[in-house]
Every structure is written in C-alpha cells, then in structure tokens.
Amino acid sequence: MTTTIRKKAGRTNKAAATTNKYTKPTKPDTSLAESSPEERWKVIAVAAYHKAEQRGFAPGDELQDWVEAEKEIDTLLFG
C-alpha cells in the first residue's frame, strides 16, 4: 500500500519548516544596524526603560541606564 501526501496550493507546513533540524541557519538580522539614527535611539530608549524597570524606577540613575543601554545596543549592532 502506498501513501500519498497532498498539499494545497500556496500553503506551507510551518510546523515542519520550523522543527526541521536540517534547515540552513539564517544570517543575523542586520536591518537595525543599517537603520536610521532615530530607530537606533528608539531601541536604546526601550533598553534604558527596561534597565530602569529592573531597578524599580528609583530616581537618580537615569543617565547611567541610558549609557549602559547605549553601550549594549552598539555592541550588539556593531560588535
């Protein structure tokens, strides 16, 4: 007995595509590194916010949060 698998036109099996251990690794997303200064600023602002959140939004260390976030994001983007 032979089993046939039929696919509907235009549809893909996303589960199989994401769980296949033999898929070729993709390149890292460099779109942010190539984006505008405004986009970089937005990403740094979000990272600084999360740093402030982690320390309970205590006042007085906002600049330190920003500087650390900027260093981390630039390291991720530019190595």
N, C-alpha and C positions, 0 to 999 in steps of 0.2 A: 504494500500500500504506500502511495506517495502523498505527502502533504505539501500543499502549495500555500504560499503566503501571498496575500493580495494587499496592495497598498492603494489607498485612494489617491488620485492625482492631486498634487500640490500639498500634501500633508507629509509631515515627517514624524518619526518617532523620537520625541525629545528625550524621553527616559533612556532609551538605548544610546542616544548620542552623548548624554552626559555621564553615563556609567561605563562606557567603553574604555577599558584601561589601555587600549592600544591607540587612542587618538593622539594626534600630534600636538604637543604643547604649543600654546599660542604665545606670541610676543607680548611683553608687558604693554599696558596702555600708556602711550606717551602723549596722549592728546592734551593732558593738563600741562605738561612741560612746554608744549607748543602753543598754549592758550595765551590770552591777553593778561596784562598785569591786574586787571580787575578780577578775573577769575582766580588768579593766584591769591589775591587779597581776600576773596571770599572764603577760600579753603583755609587760609591761615586764621581768619576770624572764627570759623567753626571749630578749628583745633584749639584755639585760645579759650573759647567758650567752654569746651569740654574740660580743659585744664582747670578753669575757674570752678566748674561744677564739681570736679573731683575734690577740691579743697573747700567745698561748702560755700562758695561765693564770698568768702571772707574778704573784706576790703583791704586794699593796700598792695596787693601783688599783681595787679592787672598788667602792668608793663612787663613784669617777669613772665607772666603767662604768654603774652604776645611774643616776646623774644624767643622763648623756648619753642613755641609753636612754629614760628618762622624758621628757626634752625632745623626743626624736624621735617617740615614740609620741603624746604630747599634740599635737604639731604635725600629725601625720597625722590624728588624730581630730578635733581642734577648730580647726585652721587656724592 
